[in-house]
Structure formats: structure tokens, C-alpha cells
Amino acid sequence: EQWLFKDVKLHNVWVATVAIVDNNRPFREPFDMEMIERLSKIVAVELEKNDFFKDDRSVMKEYFLGDLLTDKMQSDHVIEERRRLIGWQSRRYFQVAVVVTRNGAMSHDLARFVTGRLRRILPDCCWTMKQQNIVVLASDDAASVLSSNQRQQLQELLASHDLLVGVSNSFEHLSECRGAFKQAYRAAEAGITMGAPNQTLLSYEDMAPYYIAQTVLKRNDASAFMPNTVERLIAYDEAHGSDLTATLRAFLAYPDDSAKAAESLNIHRNTFLYRMGRIREISGSTLDKGRERFSIQLYFLLHDFQHRSWEGASS
């Protein structure tokens, strides 16, 4: 058996494919080619009569977003023309969000329910399915794109169905959509790997370091990046039952606020300052150099990711 295929388009947007099979008779050119061409046009005309395509533009938005994610449209002019054809009223800024499940593939019923709720929370959004996840394109005049109220509603929806969302940085040109999708997906992927309990809305800006850690740890062990300063403190803590390593973490988290660093450890500020003095004595370092601080923070980041320690990472 052999087949002929032809795309069906509405307003220059691919919405379906028709196919014919030879049924034990070889195709005749150009007769059969002309026949499938006409068939595709008849199907397009009939689909356009359907109330679903008249009343619900979401299907057009879905294909529009799908083409943006696959780089089928790279010209800003072509993208703008398509946007006007489907009647999508976009704003100045855009943001891509990827909705994923924590425990495997998303079921059809769950995807249908979530997308229905998304239309209420983000009335003007575009959405599609990609890699068994829901991909959402939102737009607003504010650079933050999602309002605080929309974020709260999203978090409630996600928490009630054990989902999480990776959110890209905001951008101004739809031609950047594919790159933004990668950001959102990487944020979600890193969040799933880390566990991220009680975390449902994860921005790429916050999760990018953990995506980097994930990439580095594919070929390395975190211990290979341990600085001498940390190695000495860990050895001291193990020998004396102290907690200087955690104190160093707090110092790096709040380098200019000893009171807040002490508060994060539930100790008095004077106790914190004393411990920092001991850390400098034991490590032989003043901890004043940016490069040294970075190498220590990098090790802690890799360690936390390798051990799926969200509590340590979030601090």
C-alpha cells in the first residue's frame, strides 16, 4: 500500500491532514494529486462552517503557538501577520510557562481540566501540548506579565493537582518564544529533580543555577568541587560536633546582614559573629575575595542538587 498526504489549512494555518491509500491500484499522476488537492480544500471549507472553528479561536492559537515553539516562523513580519489573522490581541511583554506533573506523564483528562482552568485565570493566553506537558504563552503590558492574583490562582490550581510550573523570563518579541520555552522547561525539570516541596511556581531566574548544576553533575561528582575552606570546616565539625559549615552557608546567604544570618540559624548575633571568627581561624581565610566566595557557593549548590536537598538550596 502507498499513501498520499495533503495538509488542510484555515487562514494559512495547518489544522489537519487528509490522506488517501492506493487500495491495490497504483496512483495516477496528475489525476490523484489533483484529487487530494481538491479534497483538502473541500475539508477546509467544511471545517470553516463548523461552529467550533467560528466560535472557539483557541484551536488557531494552539497551532500558532505550536509553530512558534518549533521555529517554523522566524520572521517577525510573518509572526505578526499570523497573529492578526487569528485575532489574538497580544500586549507588549510575553512569558512562557510549562505545566508538568511531578510523577510522570500528564493524563488527557487532567490536561483538559487544567487548560479549562487556565482559560479562566489567563483569558487571553495561548496554550498547546508539547512533550506531554502543557505550554502556555501569556502576554501583558507589565514586564512581570503574570499579576500577583494570577500567580496565587495558579499556585492553588497546581498545589491541588500535584503539578508545578516552570516560568521563563519575560520577552518582547514572539520570535524569542522557542528560547523562552527552553527556559521554562529547564526550570520545571530542575524543580522536579530537586523535589521542591510546596514550590509550584518556579522561575527560570531562580532555577537557572540548578539547571547548571544538573548539567555539571552528569559527568562529575560534587565532591570534586569542594574548596579547601569547606573541607577544613567539615572535618572540624565532625571532630568537635560543631556547626560551622552551616554558619558559613548563612554568612554567604546574607553577607551584609549578620542579624538576618543569625536569625536563619536561630542563634544570637554575637554567637554568629564568634563562629565567623572561628571559621576564619580554622580555614585560614578572610572570606573577603569574591572568587573564593563563588567557589564555595558553587560547591554548596552542586552538593545540594546532588543530594536533592531543597531546604539547603533554597537558603
N, C-alpha and C positions, 0 to 999 in steps of 0.2 A: 504494500500500500504506500502511496505517496500523498502528500498533503500540499495545499496552497493556503497561505495565510494572508489576511489583509486587515490593517488597523481601521477601527471605526473612530471618527473624530467628531467632536462637537465644539464649535468655535475654536477650531485648531488645537483642541485638547484631546489627547488619546483617552478614550473611555472604555474601549472593548476591542476584541479581536474576533473576526469571523474566519472560519476555516472550512474547506471542502476536501473530501477524500476521493481518490480516483475510482474506488469501488471496482477494481479489476479492469478498468478501462484507462489507458494512458491519457494524460491531459493533452488537449489540442490547443496549440497556440496559434493566433492570439485569442481564440474564442473563449477558452476557460478563464484566461486572465481578465478579459473584459467582463465576463460574467461575475467574477468575485469582486471586481471593482464596483460594479453596479449594485451588487448585493450589500456591500459595505455602506454605500450611500443610502440605500433603502432603510437599512437598520438604523443609520444615523437620524434619518428623517423621523422614523417611528419613535426612537428614543426621545427625540426632542419634543414630541407630542405628549410624552408621559409627564404626569404632574410631578413625579419625583424630581425630574430634571428642571422643571419650571419653578417649583416652589422651594426646593432644597438645594441651594448652591454649594453645600458643603462638599458634595462629590467633586465639584470642579476645583474647590480649594484643595481637596485631598490630592488630586493629580498635580496641581500646581506645586504644592509643597514637595511631592514625590520627585518631580523633575528638578526642583531646586537642590534637593539632597543628593541627586545623582549627577549633578553638574551638566545636565542636558541643556540648561540655559545659562550661559556665562556672560552674555551681553546685557548690560543694564537696560538698554533700549528694548530688547526683546522681552526681558522680565517685566518691565513697566507696561508694555503692550498687553502681555498676558494678564497682568494684574487688573488692568482696566476692563479687559474682555470678560473676566469672571465677576467683575463688580465688587472686588474686595477693597474696602476702604482702610488702607493702612495708614499708620502715623509716622512720626519721624524716626523713632527708635524701635529695634526689634530684639527679640530674645528667643532662644530655642530651649525647650525643656524636654527631657526624655523620662518617661514614666516607666519604671521597671518593677518587677516583683523581687522579693528577697529570696524566694525559694523555687526558682525555675521559670519556665515559660508562662506567659500570661494566657489564660483561657479566653475563648471567644466571648463567653458571657460576661466575664469581668471587664474585658476591653470595651464591650458595648456599654456596660453600665458606667464605666469611668468616663468615656468620651461624652456620654449624655450629660453627666455632671459637669464636665469641663465646659460644655457649651453654656451652662448657666453661670459658671464662675468667670469665664473669659468669653463673652458673647461673640467677639469679633476674631477669635483665633482660627488658625488653620491647623488641622491635625491629620496624621496618616499613621499607618503601621509600618515599622521598619525593624528587621531583625527581631520580630515577635515582641516589640516594645512600642509604646505609643509615643510619637514625636509631635510636639506642639510648637507652633510658631505664633508668638504673641507680639502685639505692637501697641505703642503708646507714645504720647508726646513727651513724657517724662523719661529720663535716661534709666531710671530704675525699672521701667516697663510694668512690672507687677506691683500693685499697690499693697499696703500693709494688710488691708482687708482681704484682698485676693490671696495673699500668702497664707493668711490664717485659715481661710476656707479650704485652700489646697492641702494644708497640713492636716486638717481634720479629716478630709477625704482619704488622704494617704494613710494616716495612722489607723483608720478603721478597717483598712483592707490590706495591711502589711505591705505597703508599697513605699517606694521612695522616688524622688525626682532629682535628676541632675540638671542644673541650670547653667547656661552659657553666660559669658559676658554679653553686655548689650552691644549692638552694632547698628550702623545706619544704612548699609547697602545690602539688598537681598542677595546679591552675588556672593556675599560672605556667609550664606546660610549653611553650606556644607561644613565649613570650618567651625562654625558655631555648634553644629550638631556633634562634631567630634569632641568639642569641649564638654558639652552636656553629657554625652555618653561616658566620657572618661571620668567625670565627676561622679556619676551614678555607679560606675564599675568600681571605683576606688571605695566608695561608700559601702557597697555590698561586701567587698573583701575585708574591710575594716570592721564590719558588723554594725557600727554606728547606731547603737540602741537609742531610741527616742529621737533620732535625727531623720527627718523625712524630706527636707528641702536642702539640697547640697549644692552650693555654688561652685563653679569651676575655680574661681579665685581662691576659695578656701581649700579645695580638694586637689589643686594642681600639684602641691608638694608631694602628696601621697601617690598621685599618678606617677610622678618622677621616681618615687621610692619603689613603686611596683615594677617599673621598668628596670631599675638598677638591680633589684633583688632577683631578677630572673636568672642572672649569671653570677651573683655574688652573695655572700653571707654578710649580715650586718656587722658581725664582729670584725670583719676585715677593715672597717672604717673607724674603729674605736681609737680616739686620741689618747695619748699618754695621761693627760689630765684626768679623764674619766676612768681609765684603767687603775690609776692610783687610788682614786676615791672609792671605787667599788671594792678594791682589796682592803682598804681601811674599814669600810662599812662592815664587810664580812668578818673582819678580825675583832672589831670592837662593838658590833651591834648598833652602830650609829646610822644616821640617815642623811649623810652629807650629799649623796648623789641626788636625792630628791630636792635638797636645798638648792643645789646648783641649777636644777631644772626650773625652780621657782624664780631664781635670780635671772635666768635667761628669758623667762616669760614676762617678767616685769623688771627690766634692767634699771629703770629710772624711778621705781616706786617700791622702796623696801617695805613700806607699811602694807601694801597690797600683796607683795610676795609673802610676807609673814602671815597675813590673813589666809592665803591659799593653803598654808601648811598648818593652820590653827596653832600658831605659836606667837609669842610676843616679839615685837620688832627688835628689841635688844638681843633676844635669843637668836634671831635670824642674823643680825649683824655679827654676833660672836661666831656663829657657824661659818659665815662667809670668811671671817678671818682665818679660821682653821682650814678651810678649803684652800685658801691661798698659800698657807704654810705647807700643807701636805702635797699639793700639786706643784708647788714651786712656780706658780704663775699668778700674774696680777689680774688676768682675765680682762685686760683693757684693750686688746687688739681685736678688731672686727673679724679678721680672718680666722683667729683661734675660736672665737665665739661661734662663727659659722660652722666650723668643722665639728664642734661639739653638738650643736643643734642638728646638724646633718646626721650624726650618728644616732642621736635620740630618735629622730624621725624614722630612720631605717629600722631601728630596733623595735619601735612601737608598731610599725607596719608589719614587720616580720612576725611579731607575736600577737597581732590583731588586738593591740591594746588601745582601744578608742579613748579610754579615760586619760591615758598618758598623752596621746596625740592631741586631744582637744585642749590640753593645757598648754 
